[in-house]
Amino acid sequence: MTGTAETEAKEFWDIYKLDVVVIPTNRPISRKDEHDLVFKTAREKYNAVIEEVEKTVAAGRPVLVGTTTVEISELLSRMLKMRNIPHQVLNAKYHQREAEIVAEAGKAGAVTIATNMAGRGTDIKLGEGVKQAGGLAIIGTERHDSRRVDRQLRGRSGRQGDPGSSKFFVSLEDDLMRKFGSERIAKIMDRLG
């Protein structure tokens, strides 16, 4: 059972001859899924991610930053350290501390950086005052080839009717964007200013 199989229903049928049945959520989803923010360079994108983390933490909300690689999680960790923002990193190097990190991730002002594979399927419990502040904020640092992976990240927030938000930060230098003609988009962005 998974909450993200609907987008892969055709594949389940083609390969396994299995139907996908959508079961409604226990409570309505109140998470706010915001539009992607697109940046010309990865540097601009990562700077914007750090600014968003600062703003969200100042509002008393916890933040989960989803990355696609261990290297990006460590880059963002260094950037947060430079700004003296306390945080935890959950990736393949720190998986033995997963339960401890996840237990703290929903507390007001907590910042957790996690790779897509780390902590999958875990339920982040919201700490005192977090619901009133707006719930868990999800920041994706790029889009994944699979919509399902993006939906899994997004789905860590707004569970059981809790408030929350999700937003993806995308750069024209991201691998996925390069595949889909980011040079043309960059030229258009240059013309628009």
Contacts in CASP RR format, 6 or more apart in sequence:
PFRMAT RR
TARGET T0000
AUTHOR 0000-0000-0000
METHOD contacts of the structure
MODEL  1
MTGTAETEAKEFWDIYKLDVVVIPTNRPISRKDEHDLVFKTAREKYNAVI
EEVEKTVAAGRPVLVGTTTVEISELLSRMLKMRNIPHQVLNAKYHQREAE
IVAEAGKAGAVTIATNMAGRGTDIKLGEGVKQAGGLAIIGTERHDSRRVD
RQLRGRSGRQGDPGSSKFFVSLEDDLMRKFGSERIAKIMDRLG
3 151 0 8 1.000
4 148 0 8 1.000
4 151 0 8 1.000
4 152 0 8 1.000
5 12 0 8 1.000
5 20 0 8 1.000
5 148 0 8 1.000
6 20 0 8 1.000
6 22 0 8 1.000
7 147 0 8 1.000
7 148 0 8 1.000
7 151 0 8 1.000
8 20 0 8 1.000
8 148 0 8 1.000
9 19 0 8 1.000
9 20 0 8 1.000
12 18 0 8 1.000
12 19 0 8 1.000
12 20 0 8 1.000
13 19 0 8 1.000
13 20 0 8 1.000
25 161 0 8 1.000
26 160 0 8 1.000
26 161 0 8 1.000
27 160 0 8 1.000
27 161 0 8 1.000
28 161 0 8 1.000
29 158 0 8 1.000
29 161 0 8 1.000
30 158 0 8 1.000
30 161 0 8 1.000
30 162 0 8 1.000
30 163 0 8 1.000
30 164 0 8 1.000
31 154 0 8 1.000
31 155 0 8 1.000
31 157 0 8 1.000
31 158 0 8 1.000
31 162 0 8 1.000
31 163 0 8 1.000
31 164 0 8 1.000
31 165 0 8 1.000
31 166 0 8 1.000
32 163 0 8 1.000
32 164 0 8 1.000
32 165 0 8 1.000
32 166 0 8 1.000
33 154 0 8 1.000
33 165 0 8 1.000
33 166 0 8 1.000
33 167 0 8 1.000
34 165 0 8 1.000
34 166 0 8 1.000
34 167 0 8 1.000
35 167 0 8 1.000
36 143 0 8 1.000
36 167 0 8 1.000
36 168 0 8 1.000
36 169 0 8 1.000
36 170 0 8 1.000
37 45 0 8 1.000
37 48 0 8 1.000
37 167 0 8 1.000
37 168 0 8 1.000
37 169 0 8 1.000
37 170 0 8 1.000
38 170 0 8 1.000
38 171 0 8 1.000
38 172 0 8 1.000
38 185 0 8 1.000
39 45 0 8 1.000
39 48 0 8 1.000
39 169 0 8 1.000
39 170 0 8 1.000
39 171 0 8 1.000
39 172 0 8 1.000
40 171 0 8 1.000
40 172 0 8 1.000
40 173 0 8 1.000
40 186 0 8 1.000
40 189 0 8 1.000
41 171 0 8 1.000
41 172 0 8 1.000
41 173 0 8 1.000
42 171 0 8 1.000
42 173 0 8 1.000
42 174 0 8 1.000
44 171 0 8 1.000
45 141 0 8 1.000
45 142 0 8 1.000
45 169 0 8 1.000
45 170 0 8 1.000
45 171 0 8 1.000
46 75 0 8 1.000
46 76 0 8 1.000
46 79 0 8 1.000
46 141 0 8 1.000
47 79 0 8 1.000
48 169 0 8 1.000
49 65 0 8 1.000
49 76 0 8 1.000
49 139 0 8 1.000
49 140 0 8 1.000
49 141 0 8 1.000
49 169 0 8 1.000
50 76 0 8 1.000
50 79 0 8 1.000
50 80 0 8 1.000
50 83 0 8 1.000
50 85 0 8 1.000
52 139 0 8 1.000
52 167 0 8 1.000
52 169 0 8 1.000
53 63 0 8 1.000
53 65 0 8 1.000
53 80 0 8 1.000
53 85 0 8 1.000
53 111 0 8 1.000
53 139 0 8 1.000
54 83 0 8 1.000
54 85 0 8 1.000
56 63 0 8 1.000
56 109 0 8 1.000
56 137 0 8 1.000
56 139 0 8 1.000
57 63 0 8 1.000
57 85 0 8 1.000
57 109 0 8 1.000
57 111 0 8 1.000
59 133 0 8 1.000
59 134 0 8 1.000
60 108 0 8 1.000
60 109 0 8 1.000
60 130 0 8 1.000
60 133 0 8 1.000
61 108 0 8 1.000
61 109 0 8 1.000
61 130 0 8 1.000
61 133 0 8 1.000
61 134 0 8 1.000
61 135 0 8 1.000
61 136 0 8 1.000
61 137 0 8 1.000
62 105 0 8 1.000
62 106 0 8 1.000
62 107 0 8 1.000
62 108 0 8 1.000
62 109 0 8 1.000
62 110 0 8 1.000
62 111 0 8 1.000
62 112 0 8 1.000
62 124 0 8 1.000
62 126 0 8 1.000
62 127 0 8 1.000
62 130 0 8 1.000
62 135 0 8 1.000
62 136 0 8 1.000
62 137 0 8 1.000
63 109 0 8 1.000
63 110 0 8 1.000
63 111 0 8 1.000
63 112 0 8 1.000
63 136 0 8 1.000
63 137 0 8 1.000
63 138 0 8 1.000
63 139 0 8 1.000
64 105 0 8 1.000
64 112 0 8 1.000
64 114 0 8 1.000
64 124 0 8 1.000
64 136 0 8 1.000
64 137 0 8 1.000
64 138 0 8 1.000
64 139 0 8 1.000
64 153 0 8 1.000
64 156 0 8 1.000
64 157 0 8 1.000
65 73 0 8 1.000
65 76 0 8 1.000
65 111 0 8 1.000
65 112 0 8 1.000
65 113 0 8 1.000
65 114 0 8 1.000
65 139 0 8 1.000
65 140 0 8 1.000
65 141 0 8 1.000
66 73 0 8 1.000
66 113 0 8 1.000
66 114 0 8 1.000
66 115 0 8 1.000
66 116 0 8 1.000
66 138 0 8 1.000
66 139 0 8 1.000
66 140 0 8 1.000
66 141 0 8 1.000
66 153 0 8 1.000
67 73 0 8 1.000
67 76 0 8 1.000
67 91 0 8 1.000
67 113 0 8 1.000
67 114 0 8 1.000
67 115 0 8 1.000
67 116 0 8 1.000
67 140 0 8 1.000
67 141 0 8 1.000
67 142 0 8 1.000
68 115 0 8 1.000
68 116 0 8 1.000
68 141 0 8 1.000
68 142 0 8 1.000
68 144 0 8 1.000
69 115 0 8 1.000
70 91 0 8 1.000
70 92 0 8 1.000
70 93 0 8 1.000
70 115 0 8 1.000
72 141 0 8 1.000
73 89 0 8 1.000
73 90 0 8 1.000
73 91 0 8 1.000
73 113 0 8 1.000
73 114 0 8 1.000
73 115 0 8 1.000
74 89 0 8 1.000
74 91 0 8 1.000
76 113 0 8 1.000
76 141 0 8 1.000
77 87 0 8 1.000
77 89 0 8 1.000
77 113 0 8 1.000
80 87 0 8 1.000
80 111 0 8 1.000
80 113 0 8 1.000
85 111 0 8 1.000
86 111 0 8 1.000
87 110 0 8 1.000
87 111 0 8 1.000
87 112 0 8 1.000
87 113 0 8 1.000
88 97 0 8 1.000
88 101 0 8 1.000
88 104 0 8 1.000
88 105 0 8 1.000
88 110 0 8 1.000
88 111 0 8 1.000
88 112 0 8 1.000
88 113 0 8 1.000
89 112 0 8 1.000
89 113 0 8 1.000
89 114 0 8 1.000
90 97 0 8 1.000
90 98 0 8 1.000
90 101 0 8 1.000
90 102 0 8 1.000
90 112 0 8 1.000
90 113 0 8 1.000
90 114 0 8 1.000
90 115 0 8 1.000
90 118 0 8 1.000
90 119 0 8 1.000
91 113 0 8 1.000
91 114 0 8 1.000
91 115 0 8 1.000
91 118 0 8 1.000
92 115 0 8 1.000
92 117 0 8 1.000
92 118 0 8 1.000
94 101 0 8 1.000
95 118 0 8 1.000
98 118 0 8 1.000
98 119 0 8 1.000
98 122 0 8 1.000
101 112 0 8 1.000
102 112 0 8 1.000
102 119 0 8 1.000
102 122 0 8 1.000
102 124 0 8 1.000
103 125 0 8 1.000
104 110 0 8 1.000
104 112 0 8 1.000
105 112 0 8 1.000
105 124 0 8 1.000
105 136 0 8 1.000
106 124 0 8 1.000
106 125 0 8 1.000
106 126 0 8 1.000
106 127 0 8 1.000
106 130 0 8 1.000
106 136 0 8 1.000
107 127 0 8 1.000
107 128 0 8 1.000
107 130 0 8 1.000
108 127 0 8 1.000
108 128 0 8 1.000
108 129 0 8 1.000
108 130 0 8 1.000
108 133 0 8 1.000
116 144 0 8 1.000
116 149 0 8 1.000
116 152 0 8 1.000
116 153 0 8 1.000
120 152 0 8 1.000
121 152 0 8 1.000
121 156 0 8 1.000
122 156 0 8 1.000
123 159 0 8 1.000
124 136 0 8 1.000
124 156 0 8 1.000
124 157 0 8 1.000
124 159 0 8 1.000
126 135 0 8 1.000
126 136 0 8 1.000
126 162 0 8 1.000
130 136 0 8 1.000
131 162 0 8 1.000
131 163 0 8 1.000
134 163 0 8 1.000
134 164 0 8 1.000
134 165 0 8 1.000
135 157 0 8 1.000
135 158 0 8 1.000
135 162 0 8 1.000
135 163 0 8 1.000
135 164 0 8 1.000
135 165 0 8 1.000
136 156 0 8 1.000
136 157 0 8 1.000
136 158 0 8 1.000
136 162 0 8 1.000
136 164 0 8 1.000
136 165 0 8 1.000
137 157 0 8 1.000
137 164 0 8 1.000
137 165 0 8 1.000
137 166 0 8 1.000
137 167 0 8 1.000
138 153 0 8 1.000
138 154 0 8 1.000
138 155 0 8 1.000
138 156 0 8 1.000
138 157 0 8 1.000
138 164 0 8 1.000
138 165 0 8 1.000
138 166 0 8 1.000
138 167 0 8 1.000
139 166 0 8 1.000
139 167 0 8 1.000
139 168 0 8 1.000
139 169 0 8 1.000
140 153 0 8 1.000
140 166 0 8 1.000
140 167 0 8 1.000
140 168 0 8 1.000
140 169 0 8 1.000
141 168 0 8 1.000
141 169 0 8 1.000
142 168 0 8 1.000
142 169 0 8 1.000
142 170 0 8 1.000
142 171 0 8 1.000
142 174 0 8 1.000
142 175 0 8 1.000
142 176 0 8 1.000
143 150 0 8 1.000
143 168 0 8 1.000
143 170 0 8 1.000
143 174 0 8 1.000
143 176 0 8 1.000
143 177 0 8 1.000
144 150 0 8 1.000
144 176 0 8 1.000
145 176 0 8 1.000
150 168 0 8 1.000
153 166 0 8 1.000
154 166 0 8 1.000
155 166 0 8 1.000
157 164 0 8 1.000
157 165 0 8 1.000
157 166 0 8 1.000
158 164 0 8 1.000
170 177 0 8 1.000
171 177 0 8 1.000
172 178 0 8 1.000
172 182 0 8 1.000
172 185 0 8 1.000
172 186 0 8 1.000
172 189 0 8 1.000
173 182 0 8 1.000
174 182 0 8 1.000
177 185 0 8 1.000
END
